[in-house]
Amino acid sequence: MSLRKYIKNTADKVFSQYIRAKGADRHGYCKCITCGKREHWKDMDAGHYVTRARWGTRFDEDNVFPQCRRCNRFEEGRKPEFTRYLRDRYDSYDPAADGNIVDSLIIRSNRTKTFTLDELKEWVKDWRAEIKKMYIVKSL
């Protein structure tokens, strides 16, 4: 495996852990944003609204949230419910904003994005540090 692929895979794994841990309560449980099922954060997925294949939003925290494995893997992310969640979470904060979160994510996803190995390594380091803090604060 090439170094770039190894670092990309590591970044994917650690970002997923970060998103799920961030969504966990102090007992380590997350709520699926699309169906409401509660599971331990380690048993959840980090579901992407815009597919991971789009590098412009692959590591965008506005695009990725805890989802149960059923919704994310077997029900294609339940896009209508995911859309509703995003609009409830973001669009109500600034009604005067031009456009909405869904349009914004689609625009961001279409941007050509190339990350350097150093950027990916730095993000992995930062996400790991945040996860470590959550282990302490949330008793994960």
Sequence and secondary structure as in RCSB ss.txt:
>XXXX:A:sequence
MSLRKYIKNTADKVFSQYIRAKGADRHGYCKCITCGKREHWKDMDAGHYVTRARWGTRFDEDNVFPQCRRCNRFE
EGRKPEFTRYLRDRYDSYDPAADGNIVDSLIIRSNRTKTFTLDELKEWVKDWRAEIKKMYIVKSL
>XXXX:A:secstr
  HHHHHHHHHHHHHHHHHHHHT  TTSEEE TTT  EEEGGGSEEEESS TT TTTTT TTTEEEE HIIIIIS
TT HHHHHHHHIIIIITT TTSSS HHHHHHHHHTS     HHHHHHHHHHHHHHHHHHHHHS  
